[in-house]
Amino acid sequence: MKKLELGNSGLQVSEISLGCMRMDQLSKQDANRVIENALELDIDMFDHADIYGGGKSEEIFADAINMNPSIREKMVIQTKCGIRDGFFDFSKEHILSSVEGSLKRLKTDYIDVLLLHRPDTLVEPEEVAEAFNELKQSGKVRHFGVSNHNPMQIELLKKYVEQDLVANQLQLSMMFTPMIDAGLNVNMEHDPAIVRDGGVLDYSRLHNMTIQPWSPFQHGFFEGVFVDNDQFPILNEKLQEYAEKKGVTKSAIAIAWILRHPARMQPVVGTMNPERLQNIAKASEVNLTKEEWYDLYRVAGNKLP
């Protein structure tokens, strides 16, 4: 598994991260198998959130591996906060209490990376800065970032926050590409030209923020996976063609497509199936040419201007 630096953090992490949202559905034994398998594949970054399984995903993760200092040092743990029941909350009080809850459930003294989960339009960035300072100074959180934020929201935070924001978790897959479409359809009058995210792709590259694509196998907003989906026969035929050519699976090609982008993204894959993760991990060994990348982009339903 290749490594990348997460933003400007100095952290060298696996270029594929394991998303633990569904870990609450596993037994302790099955969760252990998933985590140990990931580590054997050199996937050392694990993505959590305080709301995943109502907190149970973090609990099962820690219990499954009998969390202790020797295994803790082998992994980079990321979690998120800010989503509450019916509203978003970036208040100092909630950020601090959320982190305390995650530390307790994960049975660890520190979080490697804390992300603000979804933008809070009522955010008071001074409070975020105070919370981050306390967490940094106490050693409870080492690095910070955001999720689902656009450039101006990030700039607003950066006006007050002293720490680097090292990552931004955003939805991206071969069949969900608005951050790419707008940059290819500049000054055009059709829908793909609409800049929906404030130019977050180029912003991230300019400021060395690592984009962490979530739902890398989904089409639309949680409408289902496109791999082996009868709705998309032409795309799957092309994925199969490249899978055979590269000696991997179709899922690995879908992830390799994301990894090929020079923005050096870190896709978050949420499979709880060890064999499937083994197949996906092989994407790190796949090299797609520019022609192959654009071929897949077009077959996924995108048109070049």
Buried (B, 14 or more C-beta within 10 A) or exposed (E): BEBBBBBBBEBEBBBBBBBBBBBBEBEEEBBBBBBBBBBEBBBBBBBBBBBBBEBEBBBBBBBBBEBEEEBBEEBBBBBBBBBBEEEBBBBBEBBBBBBEBBBEBBBBEBBBBBBBBBBBEEBEBEBBBBBBBBBBEEEBBBBBBBBBBBBEBBBBBBEBBEBBBBBBBBBBBBBBBBBBBBBBBEEEEEEBBEBEBBBBBBBBBEBBBBBBBBBBBBBEEEEEBBBEBEEBEEBBEBBBBBBEEBEBBBBBBBBBBBBBBEBBBBBBBBBBEBEEBBBBBBBBEBEBEEEBBBBBBEBBBBEEE
